């Protein structure tokens, strides 16, 4: 019962059409068909060609008939299958008379060419010249040029759509519709470029098939059926030429339809073809009057048949008079209403702040080969994964990140993507959507065949392999990931290194509202002791070093306790770090009972403290993370801090540098600049119960 239901549903959705067409095609090629079946198939072929021509003439723009390249392929296959079937019947039963291959071929052999095979051969050759040399060749060239120009104009069209969207001329839905039309147009003209080769090949095949059938038919009639050579040639020539004409006329119609489609201008507002002819070719009565005068003069020349020229001159004069009397075509009521609303809206909306494009805080732009990862029909895996990244980081850091805007950018290389913060590119990389990334581990043996590349998040050398080689790569010890996972990992690392740029002033108020729900009195005290702008600066200072704001109650308590003593955001952030020292140390070294770290050498520490005291004497308001240091000393710090980080990584230890509280802000900034990955902690931030093990000194 289940299978009957599925069959009924498939039939109701017309899913039977393609299998039936393929079965009919196989039947025409493999099985001997009776003459009646040939008549039906040839008639159907002519009907399909006529319908296609009428549809091609009636469409307003080529994209309205986007299935046309597929129809060209289907009709070409059907016509070639019919040619094989009719050839079999003609060669097997041609000796029985002109009706051996059906009445359609007989009619084309007798009625169309008058039963004269010489006339038929001449007509067939003329049709072939028209089809192959004129129509098909021109349509093929136009398809090729249109495909090239459409692809070349693709980036400009996409940029124009983005510009209209940013200017507020169109909304997001209209922009998506335009992008879809642009992509469909490129696909259509690319398909037409290939489909025109089918039409050209069909024309060449028709010539070869005619020659082969004629030679084979004469040989069979003379040698196998003992017919006289002249009778055999006459009989098989009529059948072969009739067969060729009954196939060639639909082919000519289809070539004409192809030429009409590729020569139409893609304009949805242009109207149908007859309307365009009337509006553009017959729009000026003076042109018709001038043509009528020329026809009249030609008709008055002695020896010329005056009646046809005079008749057409009269028709042209009448047509010009009718066009001159017609009033200007009024706009439909709906178009007038839309135009009135557009003019009114344009007059009411002056350029102002609302007209300026809004800067996106966080966005990802991808090249066109990665656009498939955003396709809703495929589940939009990249967009879904990046939303998950946003949620994960937001939950870990204690504030809601701005939405990740993902869009295509055809100005990028095909496999490249970029990460933008406040519309500025902060990271970019290349991935292959149709491959998997094989990441080597310490226990890898052997090399993989593929495209070499770089893992964007950690800058590791990798190999892009075919999906079928995944099991082989895993067996060799490689880690394998798809492009969506790679982009998500890269975005996670980029966002975590720019958290201070992503927290907005509105987030401070949202955190205050959350604190109010948890502890109303503490929220009131925090608002009184530490204004929102100062809170924002402190939060940015904490996020710059990867400190989570999740425990808002503990953070607020530390700010309230310290705000009376100082309003310096760096000192306030240091107090918050002391309050969060367990979380900070656990996120740095884990839950181990011992902290292994480097410390500053005594001489280097005294030099830095001396530089800080000098800066304080010079300027009362000195920033602890940005006071001047001797350039030679700065060079030593850059070298020794990087060396200490690398040594601890070699020992599989979390890189940690322990310093005095006064120097921690400056050295933390230096670590972010030239020793990334080195965590700088102050001695005040070491929680009780943790033992210290000094691995060495810096400087």
Phi, psi and omega in degrees: 000322180298318181291326177295321179295316179296322178295319180295319179295320179296320179293323180291335179267010178060031177283355180279347189296313183293313177301320179296319179298316180295320178296318178297321179296316177296321179297318180296326183279321190261328188254144173287120183266144175289160180303324180298318178297321177297319178301317181295314183293319179295320177296318178298321179298317179294319180297314180300317180296319178297316180298318180297318179297316181294321177294318180298323179288329187273343183289151180279331180208157183302326183294340176290348178233050187292344179277001185303316178302321178293323178296322177302313180298314183296314181292326177295316177298318180296319181293320178293322176297319177297322179297318177297315182295315181292325177298318179300315182293318180298315182287329181279321188235014182298334181291347181280350178132176183295337181268014183294330182255019178104162184283335180294312178295320178299317181296317178294329179284330183258308186285309186294317184251010174067022179074006181256113185292334178292316176298317179299318179296318179295316179298318180298316180297320179296316178298321179295319179296316179299314185289310188280312187279322187263292190290305185295316181298316179294316179296322179296316180294317179297319179298317180297313181293319180297317179298317181294313182293323179296316179293322178294326182274356185300311179300319180297320179295318179296319178294323178295321178295315178298321179295317178296321179293315180293330179279354179082010180286333178225159177265181185296320180295318178295323178296318178297320178297318179294319178297320179296320179294321180296316179295319179296321179297318178296316178297320183296310183290329173295318177293322179294327177299320177283322182294329179297333176292327175298315181297316180295317178296325177296320179295318178294318180298325180297319178296312181296319181296320179300313181296316181295316180297319182295314179294314180295320180295315179297319179295317180294315181296322184278318188270326186260328183249007174056034176277149174300149185301317180294317179294319179298317180294318181296314184293308183286333176293318178298315180294316182293316180291322175299318176298317180295320180291319182292339174268328186283327180296313173300324178296320178295320177298317180292322176297320177296319177298319178298318179294321179296317182296311186285343178266357178282145176276134182282090180216112183292338182264005186282341182087178180283168186301313178300322178295320179295321178298315181294321184282330187254320183274324184250018187286331185255113180299330182298327178296317179294320178297319180297317178296324178296321179296317180298316179297321180295318179296317178297323180291335181275352178292132180302136180093344179279144175290103189290332186296310179299317181296318180294322180296314181290327175297321178294318179298318180295319178297316179297317179297318178296321179295319180295316181294325180291328181280340182288132176288164176301137184294118181286155175289142173300158183301321181294319179295321178297318180296314180297317179297318179296316179296321180295315180296318180296316180295320180294324179288327183281331185262102174274158178293130181204197182299326181292343182275344183285140178293146182269133178286130178274125182294319184220123181211157177231130178240139187236152174287172192289338178284349177258000183296330179301334178287352177253001185287120178300331180295334178260010180090000180045060187299323182292314180298319180295317182294321181290328173296323176295322176299315179300315181294318182297313181293321179299316179295325182284325187263350172088010173212157186275120177292153175295157180300149176268111179272118181247127180209163179276153179217103185285355174280347178278157169302154190305322185259009186262151171225156179230148174251126183242137172239122185055044177064021177240131181291124178247345179199151175207156181197171178239136176225164180243114185293332184264010180229173177244147179268124176260115184257123182289143174251172181298341185251033180278141172231131178091165180248151179254148173274131180169197181263119178292148180201187181234130175289122192289328186286319185239008175056046178262144175289131183224176177228130176270118186246164174289148180302329181291343181267010184298312182298320179297318180293318178297321179294334178273000177098006179278151167267136186241133179218152177271173186293328180296317179295323180294314179296319180296317178296318179297315180298321178302314181293319180295315182296318181295333178273356179230029183298326182294339178272351186255348178277127184259166178298326178296331179294327177297316178294322178296321177292325176296320177295322177293320177296323178299321179292329181274318184210090185301318182292320178295322178297319179294319179294321179295318180297326180283319185277329187224103181300161183301318178300322178292319176303316181301317180294319179295316180298320178296321178297320179291315182293331179300332179253015173078021179276129182285144177260020187293320180274075186293332180293313180294321178296315180296321179298316179296321179293319179296319181292329187259342187294333179290330183275328184206153173244011178286120183297330179291317178292321177296320177296324178295321178294321178295320178298321177297321178292329181259022189299326180295314179296319182294314181293319179296321179288341182269308185247354182089197184265019179292150182284349186236137175258116176262126187207164169264156174232171177281141172293152185301316183295318180294320180296318180293324178296319180291318178296323177295319177297323179293316179295321177298318179295324179291324178292325181284319184224121182298321183260079180264140178275126183294340181259009185205041176269153187292140180230145179303134182303322178296319178295321179296322178295321177296319179298316181300318181289313187286324180293319177295321179296317179297318178299315182294322179298316181292327177293323178295330179271010180057040179241143177297126182292115182226137175238121179261129182221174176288155183301325183293329184265349185300315181300318181292313183290331176294321177293319177298321180297321178293332184278311187227015174213056184299135184102345178274119179269126181256117179243152173265160179297332178291342184268002177278117183288159177296144179094352178262129177271153181249138174229113182275119181273340181171181180237154177258123178098000000 
